[in-house]
Amino acid sequence: MLQGHQTWIFPSRPTIIATATVVGPHEAEGPLAEDFDLVHGDLWLGQDSYEKAEKKMLEEACEVAIRKAGLQKQDIQFFLAGDLLSQIISSSFAARTMAVPFLGLYGACSTAMESLALGALIVDSNSGNNVICGAVSHNAAAEKQYRYPTEYGSQKPPTAQWTVTGAGVALLSSGGSGPRVTSATIGRVVDMGLSDPFNMGGAMAPAAADTITAHFRDLGLTHREYDLIATGDLGRVGHKIAADLLQKHDLEIPADKFTDCGILIYREDQPAVLAGGSGCGCAATVTYGHIFNRMKKRELKRVLIVATGALLSPLSYQQKESIPCIAHAVSIEFSQKE
Amino acid sequence: MEMYFWAFVVGGLICVIGQILMDVGKYTPAHTISILVVMGAVLSGLELYEPLIDFAGAGATVPITSFGNALVKGALSEAERTGLVGILTGIFEVTSAGISSAIIFAFIASLLFKPKG
């Protein structure tokens, strides 16, 4: 049900009955290692290409989520997923294995919440009972596609971010118990003219601020209704900019409840991660792993996840186009009685 | 001993130029390398690179600018012997060992190793 300009509210409050997260070695060295379901010590996952490894992570995440929910593959009506590779091959190829009706999504790193918002819409409109929503990214596959082959050893400025190797999925259902999806705000594409792909956080920050502002405006809420507001992958540089922008709009969110998945996933002193994590898998693994665990421990009741995406392509960057960005916000609630 | 000092200073300065091109000029690593090669070639054409090597030794021969110098030197010396066509046939004469070994060793390495990401 549409409320305001761009926000859906879901009266039936679709339930996330299970989540699953699979990550690689760098994420396992970070502070959230305990929150993930499967941790791989090898970037290759025993595959012969990084692209295959990325696909495998998404397949594993789907398997674990279905198993945790006590369901079978045939109980899933729809599979909504996306990734960062050209033609979203990791998602399509994982969907081939799943053999479940599939909608492939591309929202760059915002895909985790794009898929969750659409999945909730499907369940809320009685168009499906069990829907898997997810996103995946792989550091080396993304580096190869978007930047330079890592063997090239090219230098990066401190504003650059480290693509998360990880897959995160949520199994949405019309029944069952678990955190519930209450509303979603679909973001506009915002382009402030930045064109530096090594400062993606800075480029995406205005989109995050725009979507958060729209969410509060459409629903007549303030940050007080939320215990945690987490942006997807702005990193240390972009998150600060987003906080400043919100402050300018008189929507200042206290620092203790405004965080970023890209900051949470790695230690500050972890080598090479620079400004923090990024990628489709960043918001997906941190939300479905870490933040959900905190909700289940009753530390958090209502959270707003604002997954941010930079909608550039390697070609648009080479042709010196600026970076259009987007952010989708999904509100998730886990109350005492559920 | 003095030569070591100047090798350090000159080699370091060439790298500083490269770093400034990347950080301030926002050039990609490939652009930066190409610019340094062209700089070496121009200095060679002006007959300034050989004196720099005499002065700073490895400080001038190790950085990629030396590759530009070698390209021009090869072309000019072959041109002296065989005329204008020598510019074309001589350009990779001095550098062919470097280029060929880069290709061959990269090939061997790619057969033996798998990148770690």
Interface residues (C-beta under 8 A of the other chain):
Chain A: L43 W44 Y50 N139 A140 Y148 P149 T150 E151 Y152 S154 Q155 P157 D196
Chain B: M22 D23 K26 T28 P29 K114 P115 K116 G117
